[in-house]
């Protein structure tokens, strides 16, 4: 049956490209998606699939029942865009000012829609049920996954699989890792309030600038001295803002940053250590120091058996040139919530144009994928579905 599926996907390659380009022209921001889920729902209705809309907000869940009973396997694609003004000079450039599919979610949707059509054509040979989860709002915490799960998108699902097109990885490569693959992502804000004054009379002030500078350095000691070196953690300050004049010590300062980790207990320890350091800095400087720590997505932890299944299923998929065991990455994904509820795995699909030496990174105004990756992705995901449903060795 896999050969039939691959042939169907090959025939649908042009349609997947057209879907991706259409969606690319009409991107919608997280939690503002309206036309995109309507488009997705209508596509599935035309195939005769069961369709639920408004799942957890703007999510769409479509179901294909095979002719024979069996397990239930889900595949997930996200469809939100980013607040980026596109700078690519292409015929299908975004028509929405300040909004762009700069992360490949248009491609994810095209892959799963194309795959759903290919599997639909093989319905009479399928044993089991396939659930197509089209998720809104992956880019912004709290994301769409958790709300969709609470709204029942995983009801009856035995396993779930997801993939992400990745422009820096070579076309044809599949990259995956068992266990910890992507990090939990948290956000923090530190507000400092002191006594401002003349920069020439610093002794009459309680200087928030000095306190902020010390915090930038001291917070790094959490990673280097408070956390086991074998536990990966990244703590980064992304913004430090204070004052507007060269000769005035300001009354307030604000630091923004992120923490990335894999171990849940380590994650909580980092927050505790940060609070201790911030409190101490406030007391030492005689200022008010407040930490606001916001938990984001948990870590993506792939299940071992399902990871092996992806590797086995990808071996003979058309267009796959290599399967690479990836190192853990400090980026995050709310696919983690699905894996916390059912077994499954998440993987990357290489989408780098071989003719491009240095591809623009994700979230860049000139981000672009090699569209040949759509057929590769659909073939691998399709093979994964058949392996999972039919227990293919």
C-alpha positions in Angstrom: 0.0 0.0 0.0 2.9 2.4 0.6 3.9 2.4 -3.1 0.3 3.4 -4.0 0.4 6.1 -1.4 3.7 7.5 -2.7 2.3 7.5 -6.2 -0.8 9.4 -5.1 1.4 12.0 -3.2 3.6 12.4 -6.3 0.5 13.2 -8.4 -0.6 15.7 -5.7 2.7 17.5 -5.5 1.6 20.4 -7.7 -1.6 20.8 -5.7 0.3 20.9 -2.5 2.5 23.7 -3.8 -0.5 25.6 -5.0 -2.1 25.2 -1.5 1.1 26.4 0.2 1.4 29.4 -2.1 -2.3 30.4 -1.6 -1.9 30.3 2.1 1.3 32.2 1.9 -0.5 35.1 0.3 -3.1 35.2 3.0 -1.4 34.7 6.4 -3.2 35.2 9.7 -1.7 35.9 13.1 -2.0 33.6 16.1 -5.5 33.8 17.7 -6.7 35.8 14.8 -7.2 33.0 12.3 -10.5 33.0 10.4 -10.1 32.4 6.7 -7.4 29.8 7.1 -9.4 27.3 9.2 -12.4 27.9 7.0 -10.3 27.0 3.9 -9.0 23.9 5.7 -12.4 22.7 6.8 -13.9 23.1 3.3 -11.0 21.1 1.8 -11.8 18.2 4.1 -15.6 18.5 3.6 -15.0 18.1 -0.1 -13.3 14.8 0.6 -16.2 13.6 2.7 -14.3 13.6 6.0 -15.9 14.3 9.3 -15.1 17.9 10.3 -15.1 19.8 13.6 -14.4 23.5 13.5 -13.8 25.9 16.4 -11.9 23.3 18.3 -10.2 24.9 21.2 -10.7 28.3 19.5 -9.9 28.2 15.8 -8.7 24.6 15.4 -10.0 22.2 12.8 -10.2 18.4 13.3 -11.0 16.2 10.4 -11.4 12.4 10.5 -11.0 9.7 7.9 -12.4 6.3 8.7 -10.7 3.4 7.0 -12.8 0.5 5.5 -11.6 -1.8 8.3 -11.4 -1.4 12.1 -8.1 -0.6 13.7 -6.1 1.9 15.7 -6.5 5.7 15.6 -3.5 7.7 14.5 -3.4 11.5 14.4 -1.2 13.9 12.4 -0.9 17.6 13.3 -0.2 20.7 11.3 -0.1 24.3 12.6 -1.3 27.2 10.4 -0.6 30.5 12.1 1.7 33.2 10.7 4.1 35.8 12.2 4.1 39.6 12.5 6.8 40.0 9.9 6.8 42.2 6.8 7.8 39.9 3.9 10.8 41.0 1.8 10.8 38.2 -0.7 10.2 39.2 -4.4 8.0 36.3 -5.4 4.6 36.1 -7.3 2.9 34.7 -4.2 4.2 37.2 -1.7 2.1 38.0 1.3 -0.8 40.3 0.6 -1.3 41.1 4.3 0.8 44.1 5.4 3.1 43.2 8.3 2.1 39.5 8.4 4.0 36.6 6.8 4.4 32.8 6.9 8.0 33.1 8.0 8.2 29.7 9.7 6.8 27.2 7.2 3.3 26.7 8.7 1.8 27.2 5.3 3.9 24.3 4.1 2.8 22.1 7.1 -0.8 22.7 6.2 -0.2 21.9 2.5 1.6 18.7 3.5 -1.3 17.4 5.7 -4.0 18.5 3.3 -2.2 16.7 0.4 -1.7 13.7 2.6 -5.3 13.6 3.6 -6.4 13.6 -0.1 -3.9 10.8 -0.9 -5.1 8.7 2.1 -8.7 9.3 1.2 -8.1 7.7 -2.2 -6.8 4.6 -0.4 -9.7 4.5 2.1 -10.9 1.0 1.1 -7.5 -0.5 2.0 -7.0 1.4 5.3 -7.5 -0.4 8.6 -8.2 2.1 11.3 -8.9 5.8 11.7 -6.8 8.9 10.8 -7.3 12.2 12.6 -6.0 15.3 10.9 -5.4 18.0 13.6 -5.0 21.5 12.2 -3.9 23.7 15.0 -4.1 27.5 15.4 -1.7 29.7 17.4 1.5 27.7 17.7 3.7 30.8 17.7 2.3 32.6 20.8 2.0 31.2 24.4 -0.4 29.7 25.6 -0.6 28.3 22.0 -3.5 26.4 20.5 -2.5 22.8 21.4 -3.6 22.8 25.0 -7.0 24.3 24.3 -7.6 21.8 21.4 -6.7 18.9 23.7 -9.1 20.2 26.3 -11.7 20.3 23.6 -11.2 16.7 22.8 -9.0 16.6 19.7 -7.1 13.6 21.1 -10.2 11.6 22.1 -9.6 8.0 21.1 -6.2 8.7 19.6 -3.6 6.0 20.1 -0.6 7.9 18.7 0.2 11.3 17.2 2.9 12.5 14.9 4.0 15.9 13.8 6.7 17.5 11.6 8.3 20.8 11.0 9.9 22.0 7.8 13.4 23.3 8.6 15.1 25.6 6.1 18.7 25.3 7.5 18.6 21.4 7.1 19.4 20.0 3.7 16.5 19.0 1.4 15.8 15.3 1.8 17.1 15.0 5.4 14.8 13.8 8.2 16.1 14.7 11.6 14.7 13.2 14.8 15.7 12.2 18.3 14.2 9.9 20.9 13.5 11.4 24.4 14.4 15.1 24.9 14.3 16.9 21.5 13.1 20.4 22.0 13.3 22.6 25.1 10.7 24.0 27.4 10.5 27.7 26.9 9.8 30.2 29.7 9.7 34.0 29.7 10.7 36.3 32.5 10.5 40.0 33.3 12.5 41.8 36.0 11.3 45.2 37.1 13.7 47.4 39.1 12.5 50.6 40.9 14.9 52.9 42.7 15.6 56.5 43.4 16.7 58.5 40.4 18.7 61.6 40.2 21.7 63.5 38.8 24.3 61.3 37.3 27.0 63.6 38.8 25.6 62.9 42.3 25.2 59.1 42.3 25.5 58.9 46.0 22.1 60.6 46.3 20.4 57.9 44.3 19.6 54.2 44.4 21.0 53.2 41.0 18.9 50.7 39.1 21.4 50.7 36.2 24.2 49.2 38.3 21.7 46.7 39.8 20.6 45.7 36.3 24.1 45.2 35.1 25.0 43.0 38.1 21.8 41.0 37.5 22.8 40.3 33.9 26.1 38.8 35.2 24.8 37.2 38.4 21.9 35.3 36.7 24.4 33.4 34.6 25.8 31.8 37.8 22.5 29.8 38.0 23.5 27.9 34.9 27.2 27.7 35.7 27.0 27.0 39.4 23.5 26.0 40.5 22.5 23.5 37.9 24.1 20.1 37.2 26.3 20.5 34.2 24.7 17.5 32.6 21.3 19.2 32.6 21.1 21.5 29.5 19.8 25.0 30.4 20.0 28.3 28.6 19.2 31.6 30.4 19.4 34.7 28.1 18.6 38.4 28.5 16.9 39.7 25.4 16.2 43.2 26.5 17.5 45.7 29.0 15.8 49.1 29.0 16.4 52.0 31.4 16.6 55.8 31.1 16.8 58.1 28.1 19.5 60.6 29.0 23.3 60.4 29.5 23.3 62.5 32.7 20.3 61.2 34.5 20.2 58.1 36.7 16.7 56.7 36.0 14.2 55.5 38.5 13.4 52.2 36.8 14.8 49.5 34.7 13.3 46.5 33.0 15.0 43.2 31.9 13.3 40.7 29.6 14.6 37.2 28.9 14.0 33.5 28.4 14.9 30.2 30.1 15.2 27.0 28.1 15.4 23.6 29.8 14.4 20.0 29.4 14.0 18.7 33.0 10.9 19.8 34.8 12.5 19.9 38.2 15.4 21.9 36.9 12.9 24.3 35.3 11.4 24.9 38.7 14.8 25.2 40.4 15.9 27.9 37.9 12.8 30.0 38.8 13.6 29.6 42.5 17.2 30.6 42.1 16.3 33.5 39.9 13.9 34.8 42.6 16.7 34.5 45.2 19.2 36.5 43.1 16.7 39.2 42.2 15.6 39.6 45.8 19.2 39.8 46.9 20.1 42.4 44.3 17.2 44.5 45.4 18.2 44.4 49.0 21.9 45.1 48.2 21.0 48.2 46.1 18.2 49.5 48.3 15.7 49.2 45.5 12.5 47.3 44.7 13.2 44.3 42.5 10.4 42.1 41.2 10.6 38.9 39.1 7.6 37.9 36.9 8.3 34.3 35.7 5.9 32.9 33.0 5.9 29.2 32.1 5.7 28.6 28.4 5.6 25.4 26.4 7.0 22.2 28.1 9.8 20.2 26.5 9.1 18.0 23.5 9.9 14.5 24.6 9.6 11.9 21.9 8.5 8.4 22.8 11.2 5.8 21.9 9.0 3.2 20.1 7.3 5.9 18.1 10.6 7.5 17.3 11.9 4.2 15.9 8.7 3.9 13.9 9.3 7.2 12.2 12.9 6.2 11.4 11.8 2.9 9.9 8.9 4.5 8.0 11.2 7.2 6.5 13.8 4.8 5.1 12.1 4.1 1.8 10.1 7.3 1.4 10.7 9.1 -1.9 13.1 12.0 -1.6 14.6 11.0 1.7 18.4 11.2 1.4 19.4 10.7 5.1 17.9 10.2 8.5 19.9 12.0 11.2 19.8 11.6 14.9 19.6 15.3 16.0 21.1 16.9 19.1 18.6 18.5 21.5 17.6 22.0 20.4 16.8 25.0 22.6 13.8 26.0 20.4 10.3 25.1 21.6 7.0 23.8 20.2 3.6 23.3 21.8 3.5 19.9 20.1 4.9 19.0 23.6 1.3 19.0 25.0 0.2 16.3 22.6 3.1 14.1 23.6 2.2 14.6 27.3 -1.2 13.1 26.6 -0.6 10.3 24.1 2.4 8.5 22.6 4.0 9.9 19.5 7.0 11.7 17.9 8.0 14.9 16.3 10.6 15.4 13.6 12.2 17.8 11.2 11.9 17.8 7.4 14.9 19.4 5.6 13.8 22.2 3.4 17.0 23.9 2.3 17.4 24.7 -1.4 20.7 23.0 -2.4 21.6 26.0 -4.5 21.4 28.3 -1.5 24.6 28.5 0.6 23.2 30.5 3.6 19.4 30.2 3.9 17.6 32.9 5.8 16.6 31.7 9.2 13.1 31.0 10.5 11.1 34.2 11.4 13.2 36.2 8.9 11.6 38.6 6.4 13.2 36.6 3.6 12.5 33.1 4.9 11.9 30.6 2.2 11.7 26.8 1.8 12.4 24.5 -1.1 8.9 23.4 -2.1 10.2 19.9 -3.0 10.2 19.3 0.7 6.4 19.2 0.7 6.3 15.9 -1.2 9.1 14.5 1.0 7.1 15.5 4.1 3.8 14.1 2.9 5.5 10.8 1.9 7.2 10.4 5.3 4.1 11.3 7.3 2.0 9.0 5.2 4.4 6.1 5.6 4.4 6.8 9.4 0.6 6.6 9.4 0.6 3.3 7.5 3.3 1.8 9.7 1.4 2.8 12.8 -2.0 1.6 11.7 -0.8 -1.6 10.0 2.1 -2.6 12.2 4.5 -2.7 9.3 8.0 -3.9 10.3 
